[in-house]
Amino acid sequence: MAVTEFVEQTETSAPVQPLVVRPGTRQPVPLPCHLSQRSLRQRRHLRQRRQATNWTRVGVLMAAGALPVAAIPLYILGALPMSWAALLVIPLMAAKTVLIKRGSTEGRWAGHGMFAGLVAVTAYDGLRIPMAYLTNAWPDFIPRLGGWITESDSGNVPVGYLWRYIGDGGGIAVAFFVFCGVLMNFRPALVRRHPVLLALGYGVFIWLGLLATVVLLPRGTEFLFVPTIEIIVLSLLGHLIYGAVLGLFLSRIVRRTDEAERPAIITTARRTLPTQATASSSAAAERV
């Protein structure tokens, strides 16, 4: 005899697994994870986020974040003057600012990255500047960077540090956070599981790029610094500090994103109607 069932749905703040009653049993069992309402809603929501990803905005923000750093090895190679790179960076920075203010998903991730990057590079310089000016253990090439941009042989401290903070420190953080935002749409577990370790790995990746610029490029030591063991260790420590700060911000943002997107939990229970119980009792009595 076919058993008619009804579903009682109530909203509750506690996550309760939907239940079903298998034929021939009385005890309810949890619905398989791949069939649960919560799992289906999460998959549907993830699919919608993938479809809503604006790759043009992602490309502009990634370029605006990566170009200030990429311009340095290009300048050392003689492929791109820093003054020309500045002419390319300025409109990209303006576009980045507009996208952040408009509040799109990509723009919000870029805004988080910009703020986190400024804090992270400040923490980094908390180690680097004393080593550069108090102990002379780590030569400061940032003023020379400003001179490359203004085409001045004497260097330029304000322009160099503006480039370092807004372009390099904030820019590579923007690229990282926008990339993490894309991952949250396609492979969210890669970001959710270990955001701090992910950011630390990114810091090491940036450090390896700096080391490769100094060691592998023909005039890297002439333009930047001589890579002594002391400088290598200090620069690695500085990039780990930078990555750790990014990771703390990323962890907080991921947690807030998950809380904002958590769907309402539906408690589903299957029960037998009173008429069904009566009919079952009558059938049992007739068999006796």
N, C-alpha and C positions, 0 to 999 in steps of 0.2 A: 504494500500500500504506500502510495506516495505521501510523504509528510510535508505539509505546508509549513514554512517557516517565515517569521517576520524578524526585522532588524530594528533594534532600538539604538538610536544614535544620540549620544550626549557629548557635549564638549566639556573637557576637563583639562586642568593644567598639568596633570600627571600623565606621562606617556604610558599608555596601556596598549598591549598588543591585541589586534583583532583576533577573535576566537571563532572557531567553527566546530561543528559536531559531526564526526565521521559516522557513516552508516554502521549500525550494529554496536555502537558504543554510546555511553551516556556522558562520559567526561569530555568537556571541550578541550581542544588542542589549539595551540597558536597557529595562525595562518603562516605559511612559508614566507620568508623574508621577501622573496622576489614577487610575491603576490599581495603583500600587505598594502593597505591604503597609503600608509606613510611612505613606503618605498616607492610606490607608483607616483605619488605626488612629488617626491623629491626628483625622480627621473624626469617627470614632465617639466618641473621647474628648471632643471639643468638644461633640458633641450631648448626651452624658451630662451635661456640666457645665452646659449651658444648661437642661436639664430639672431639674437639682438646684438651680438658683438660687431662693433663698427671697426673694420680693419683699417679704414682710412685714418680715423682718429688714433688707433694704435700705432700705425706707421709714423704719423707726425710726431707723436709724443716720444716714441722710441728714438727717432732721429734727433729730436731736440735734446734728449737726455744723453745720447752717446756721442754726438759730434764734438762737443767741447773737449772731451778726453781723447777721442780719436784724432783730433787736429794736431795734438802734440807730436806723436810719432810721424805723422804726415809732414809736419814742418821740419823735423829732424832729417827726414829722408829727402827734403827739398821738393816734395810733391805739392805742397800747399802752404803758401805764406800765412802766418797767423792773422795778419790784417785781413786777408781774404776770408779766412775761416770766420772771423768776427762778423763780416758782412753776411755770411750764411747763417750764423748762429742767431743774430739779432731777430730776423723775421721768424725763425723757428721758436725762439723764446716768446715772442709776442703771440704766436699761434697757441703755444702751450698755455700761456696765461689766459687767453680767451676760452680755451677748452676747459680749464680748471674752473673758471668763473661760471660757465654755463651749467656745470653740475651734472654732466653725463657720467655714466658709470666709469668710463675710461678717465674722464677728467677728475673724478673723485679719487681714484687710485693715484693719479699723478699728483694731486694736491697732498695726499697723505705722504707720498714719496718725497716731495719737495720739502715738506716740513721735517720729516724724519732725517733727510739727508743733511739739512742745515744743522740740526742738533748733532748728528753723527760726526760731521766734519769738524764741528767745534770741539767735541770730545777728543777727536783725533789730534787736533792742534794743541790740545791741552798737554799732550805728550811731546809733539814735534817741536813747538816753538821754544820751550825751555831747553830742549836738547840743541836747538840751533843757535840760540842767543846767549845762553848761560854757560854751556859747556863746550860749544863749538864742535860737538860730536856729529852734528847732522847739518850740513850746509843748506841754507834756505835758497832754493832756486825760484821761488814764486815771484820775487821782484823782477828777475830776468824774464819770466814768462810775460809779465806786463810790458816789458820792453819789446819783446817780440811782437806783441799786439799793436803797440803804438809806433813800432819801428824806431825805437830809441836804444842806443848802445848803453845808456846809463841805467836802464831798468825803470820800472814804474810800479811802486808798491801798491797804490790803491787799485789800479787796473788789474794787477796780478792777483790780488786777493779777491777782488770782485769776481774774476774769472774762476778762481779756485772754489769759492763758496757757491755762487749762483750756477756756474757752468759745470764744474767738476763734481764737487760734493753733492749739490742738489740734483745735478743732471743725471749722474749714474744711479742715484737713488730713484729718480723718476722712472728711468728705464727698467729698473728692477721691480718696482711696485706695479707698473703697468703690465709687465710680463707675468707677475704673480696674479694680477687680476684676470688675465687671459687664462692662466692655469686653473683658476677657480671656476671658470666656465667649462673647462674640458676635463681636467684631472684634479679636482679639488683636494683629493687626499694627499697629493704631493706637497701642497702648501699647508694643509691642516695638521699633518702629523708632527712635523718638526720645523716650524717656521724659523726658530732661532738658528738651528743648524744650517738651514737653507741659506739664511743671510750670512752666516759665518763663511760658508762655502763661497758665496758671492764675493765677500771681502777678500778671500784668498785668491780668487780668480782675478780680481782687479790688481792685487799685489803682483801676481805672476805677470800680468800685462806690463806693469811698471818695470819689473825686473827685466823682462824681455826687451823693453825699449832701451834700457840702459846698457844691457850686456850685448845684445845681438845687433843693434843698429850701429853702423860705423862710427857715428859721432855722438852716441848716446852719453858716454861719460863726459864728453866735452860740454854738451849742452845742459846736462842734468847734474849728476854727481858721480863720484868714484864709488863703486859698490864694495865698501869694506865690510867685514863680518859684522861690525858694530852697527853700521847703517842698515844692513840687510835685516838684522834681528829687530832693530827699532822700527823699521818700516813695516815689517810683518806684524809686529805688535800693534802698531797704529791702525793697520787695516783690519786686524781682528777686533779692535775697539770699535771701529766704524761699522763692521758687520754686525757686531753684537747689539749696538744701538738700533740699527735697522731691524734686527730680528725681534727686539722687544716691541718696537712699534708695530711690526707686521703681526706678531702674535696677538696684540690687543685689537688690531683692526679685523683680523680673521674672526676673533671671538665675537666682536660686535656684529659683524656681517652675518654670522651664523644665528645669532640671537634675533636679528631683524628679519631674517628669511625663514625662521622656523615656522612651519605650518601648524595650524590648529590640529590637535590630536583628536581623532574620532575614535571613541570606544564603541566597538561593534560586538554585540552579544546575540546569539541565536537561542531562542526559547521555543518551547512547544506550547501552542495555544490550548486553552482549557477544552475546547471542542475536540482537539486532537487527542487529549488525554482520555476524555470520555469514550471516544470511539475506540481507542486502543483497549480500554478496560472492557468494553462490551464484547469486542472481538475475542479477547482472552477468555471471558466468561462463556461464550458460545463454544469455544474449543473444549473447555472443561466439561 
